[in-house]
Every structure is written in structure tokens, then in C-alpha cells.
């Protein structure tokens, strides 16, 4: 590369950036607190397929995947404290690369500002299906890493993670941890998941729920006495449930509704929202599955989940296991942590911001 690559990585770390973007013929751009900033004193980025620099952070499988598909995921360590998750891809003007900064030190629930349900899942659940959802870059992997780290330091369990690529590196403490990377240690999520049935796991973390086979196996594993954690790129609890069910063939949807109603323990849809002081703070929608929600899932009326969430009086987590994203955002407005304009930008239903502000 015709730039001082490590200089850009160090700059991103020192500025607490979340992402770095490289485009051929352009200067690098870093994302800090949600805002894109060009690195003005950097050299222009140049990368050519087949050059030694191109393959330095990839293994041979990842490189071959790139040649065939025009993009590939990879990850690499940077010193003792950091990792970068990357995607390199062809685009109209050449080759681009995006890197996500990952800190090897996993923060605890309090440091991340996570609601108490995360600690509850880590300490008190031995089976079931728990999902962290939200758009890309909203901290889903970090939230799941906090759960796994807490389990690892507080109880004995056999933890298997299936990721593409491995993000946070975990080491045995009270638990036994094994991390598998798609393309390196297993061919697909579904193949790796099927293999876990013979590996005596207690906790299984799936980096992302992407396809029918993965979802089917994950639900079966939760049904057979395992705690299964995963992420999805959905905007709300109801959408998450519908997305899972709609992934299945029509003739199997009734059966998966029954399975999901019995295994799903909770869904948290999360956002990292810019605060008034410029930092990113945690906002979320929380749905913990009770008998009423189980009946809703079985009865093909997922839209009624919003009625359950609407019942979160005053949005106080200690009073209810349900909380709408819009109520959480209004709580942050009233605490003078974010502006109303910011809440409107991140709300799924913007009309509810004014409704909850009038309570």
C-alpha cells in the first residue's frame, strides 16, 4: 500500500473511531461518534489485486473467495489490545476496504450502559434463544461479547462461537471457550451449527442469523436445552420474529411458530445514539417473552407485540420487561442526554416521540 497503513490504524485508535474507510485514489476516512472525517494529511490509498500487500491480512480461503465473488470478510489482530474486522471489495472506481475497530478488552454491562436483561441472561438462563438486533454498526457483537465474558468469569460452561470473522477473542476462565471462523474452521454457519450437536455445548453464539438452515438449526438447538445467542439486521422485535418465520418455507411456518414461541426468551433491538456531549449512548427496544407474547407468536399476529410493548408504562425498565425504542429515546430526552431531533432520527415510529413526550 502506498500509505503508512499503521499510521491510519493508530489514528483511528487514538481518536476512538469505530470504522476506517479506504477507497482507491482517495484519502482514508474515519468515523468518529457517527461522523465521517477525512484524514487530510494521509497519502492517497492504492491497492492492486495480486500484490503482496493485498493478501497480507487474509488467509488463502478468504483470498480465493474474493477472486470469485469480488468481496471477502477478514479480521486481524493489532497489538495486544485491538483487532480489526474488515471487508475488501471491488467497486466502480477500483478496490475499497472498510475496517471496524474492535477492542480486545471486553467492557462489562455497566461500562457499556446495557440494560439489566443482559446480565440476567448471562447469570440465570441455561437454555433458550436470545437475539440482539439492529442496523449495522450499532454494537450488537459487543453486547453479545459482554454476555459471553460474564458467563466465562462467573460460571462453568462450554461456550462455542461461530463467527464470520471472529471479532472479540475470548480466553478460558471458569468456562471452556472455542471460537470457530467461517471459511477458516468451518465452511458455513449451518455446517458449524450442526457439528455443535456433537460437541457438548452449553452456550452457542452465532455471529449472525443469515439463512433458513442456520435459523432452523439454531431454533432446534435452543429447543434441545442450549442457550443460543445471535444477531440479526432488523429494526424491531416484531420485525425480527416475522423475519425468522418468513425465512422458512410456507409449509413449515406453523411449526416454527410453535418452536419459536417455546424457545425465544427475548429480543433487544439496539442503537448507538449521539448524545448532546458528542458521545454515543445506548438506546434500545426490549421484548422479554412471556405467556402473552408466546400466544401472539403462535397466533400469527406479530403486530400485536407492539400492544405488549405499548404497555410499558413510563418506560421504566424496573417496572416491566417491555420497552419500545421510542419510549427509551424519550427517556433520554427527559434526562437531557439527547435532543428531540436526534430521537426523531433514530425512532422507528416518529409519531410516538410526541405521544410519549406528552405522558
N, C-alpha and C positions, 0 to 999 in steps of 0.2 A: 504494500500500500504506500502511496506517495504522501502519507501524512504520518505524524507522530501519533500512532494509534493509542498507545498507553497514556499519552497526554490528555486525550479526549476522555478516556475512561476515568482518569484521575479527576479531571474537571467535573465530570458528572457526579462522582462520589462526593467531592468537596462541596458541590452546590446542592446536594441532596436531591438530585434529579431522579426521575422514575424511568426515563427512556432516553435513548440516543438514536437519531435517525441519520443514516448516511445515504446520499444519492450521488451517483456518478457525475462528476463535473461540478458538484456543488460543495459548499462548506457544510460541516456537520451541524445538526440542530439537536439541542437537548430540551427535554420537557421538565420544567420545574413548577411544582404546585399547579399542574394542569396547563401551564402556559408554555408555548414553544419559543425557544430563544436560539438564534443563530450564533455560532461560535465565530465571531468576527476575525479573530487573529489566527484561525486554523487554516491549513492548506486545503486545497480542493481535493475531494475524495476521488480516488481512481481505483478500480478493481476489475480485473480481467479473468474470465473463466480459464482454468487450467494453470494459472500462475501459482507458485508455491504459497503465496500469501492467502490465496483464495481458500485453500484447503486446511490452513493451519489450525482452525478451531473445529473442524468437522472430522468425523470418522469416515471410513470408506463407504459404509452404507448410506450415510447422510449425503455424501457427495454424489453417489450414483443416483439417489433419489432426486437430487437437484437436477442432474443432467436430464433425467426422464420427465420430470414434472415442472421444472422451472422455478422451484422454490423448495426450501427444506428448513426444518427446525433443528436447532443445536443448542448446546449450553457449554459453558466453560468456567472454571474457577479462576479467580483473580486474587492472588494472595490468600491469606488465611480467612479473611473476613467477608469476601464478596464473591458472588457468582453473577454471570450474565446469561440470560436466556435470549437466544437470537433467532431471527428468521432472515435468510438471504433469498432474494427473488429477482427475477428478470422483470423489467418494466419498459415502457416505451422508449425511455432515454438511456437505457443501459441497465446496470445492476444496482440494486439498493439493498440496504441491510438495516434492520431495526433491532436494537438491543434493549432488553428490560433489565434494570439493575435489581439484584436480589442480595440482601444482606444475610450472610450465613448465620448471624446471631438472630435467633427467633425471639421476637418480643412476646411478652405474656399478654393475657387478656386485658389487664388494666392498662398496660402501656399502649395497646392498640385501641383502647376505648371501645371494646366489644361488649355487647350486652351479656347478661349473666347466663343466657341459654347456652353459650359456647362452653362455659365451664361446667354447666350441668350435663351436657352431652359427654364431655371428657370424663367426668367423675362417676356418673350414675347410669349411663346407658351401656349395655353389653350387647345389644342387638338392635336392628332397625336400619333405616335409611334416612340419612340427613344430607340436605343439599344446600350449598352456598351458590347463589345465583346473582346475576347482574351483568352489565356490559363488560367488555374487555378493559383491563386496567383498573378495576375497582377493588382489588385486594382480596379476591376470593381465595387464591392459593395461600396467601399469607394467613388468612383466617383458619384454613384447614391445618396449616403447619402449626399454628398455635395450639389447636386441639391435640394434634399428634404429639407435640412436645410435652404438653401437660400430662397426657396419658403415659408417656415414656418416663417421666420423672416421678409419677405418683402411684403407678400400679404395674403389675406384671401382665404383659400381653404380648402376643406375637403380631406385629404390625407389618403388613405388606403394602407398599405403594406401587402404583402402576402409572407412569407419567410419560409425557411426550413434550419436552425432555424433562429429566429430573431437575427440579428447581432448588428447594431447600435440602441441604444434606443433613441427615439425621444419624446420630450415633447411639448405640445401645446404652441405656441406663438401667432402669428397672425392667424395661421391656426389651424384646428382641426385635430389631428392625431390619427389613430387607427392602431395598428400593430397586425397581426394575424400570428400565427405559425402553420405550417402544422404538424399534429399529436397531437397538443395541443388544438388549437382553430378551426381547420377545418381538414377534412380527406384528401383532395387532393387539389392541385393547382386549378384544373378545377372547383371543387365544390365551393371553396372560391371565385373564379372569377365570377362564375355565380351569387353568392349571392350579389356581389358588385353592380349588376344592380339595386338592390332594396335598396341600402344604400346611394344613392345620393352622389357619389364621384365626385371630380373634378380631382384628380390626383391618379393614381393607380401604385404602384411599385410592380412588380413581381420579386421575388428573382432570378428566373432562368426559362428560356423557355425550358421545357423538352420534351413535348409530343404534339401530334396533338390537343387534346382537349384544352390544355392551349393556344396554338398558335391561334387556331380558335376563342376562346373567347376573347383573347387579341386584335386581329385584329378587331373583332366586336365592342369591347368597344372603340377602337380608332376611329372607323368609326362613332360611335354614339355620338361623341363630348367630349370624355375624353382624358386627357393626360396620356399615358401609357408608363412607363419606365421599362426596363428589361435588363437582361444579357443573353448572350449565349457563349458557349465554341466553338468559331470559330476563324479562323486566319485572316480573311479579310472581307471587306464589301461584295464583290461578293459572297464569300462562305456563308456568313450569309444569304443573300437573297435566294440563292439556297437551303440552309438547311431548311429554313422555307417552301418554296414551295414544296420541295421533301418530307416533312413530311406529306403532305396532300395526300389523295387518288388521283389517276391519273385523275379521272373524275371531281375532284374539283380544280385541279391546275390552270386551266384557270381563274376561278372565283377568286381564292385567289390572282392571279397576279393582277387582276383589283383592288381588295381591297387594296393590299399592295402598289400598285402604288399611290393610293389616300390617304393612311394614313401614310406611312413611312415618317418621317421627317429627320431622319439622323441615321448614324451608325458610331460609333467610335470604332476602334479596337486598344486596348492599350497594352503597355508593360511597365514593370518597369526594366530599363536597368542599370547595374552597371556603374557608371561614373569613370573617371580617379582617382578621390579623394576617391573612395570607397563607395560613397553613391548611392542610387537608384534614377534615374531620369525618368521622364515621357516621353515616346515616343509613337507615335500614327499614325494611318491612319484615315483620316476623310472623310466621304462622306455625304454631305448635299444634300437632294433630290430636284432636280429642274425638269423642264419640260423634259429636255433631258433624265435624269435618269428615270423618270416615263415612258417614251416611251420605254426605254431599258427593264424595268421590265415587261411591258405589252407584249413586242415582243419576250419574251423567249430568250433574248440574253444577259444574265447577264455578260458574259465575256467582253462585250463592256464597262462595267463600268470602267475597267482598262484604257480604252482610255480617259474617262472623268477624271479619276484621273491623268493620264499622262499629262493632260493639265494644271496641277498646276505649272505654270511657276515659277521657282526659289524656289518653295516650301514655299512661303511666305503666311502665313495664312490670313493676312490682305488683300491680293490681290485675294483670291479665297476661296471658301468653300470646295475645294477638296485638299486632300494631301495624297500621298502614304506614307506608312510606311518607305520605303527605302529612300525617299526624306527627311523625318523627321530625320532619322538616319544620313544621310549625313550632314544635317544642324548641328547636334550635333557634328559630326567630325570636321566640319569647325569652330565651336565655341570652339573647344578643350575641349569638355566635355566628349567625349568617344573616344575610339580608333577605327580604322578601323576593327580590329579583332573582337571587340565587336559588331560592326554594322553587320558584316558578320554572327555572331552567331544568331542575332535576326531578320535578314531580312527574309521575305518570299521568295523573289526572289533575290538571292545573286548577280546575274549578274548586277542588276540595281544599286548596290552600286558604281561600277566602272563607269557606264554610268552617274550617277548623279554627281560623283566627277569630271568628265571631263567638266561639264557645266561651 
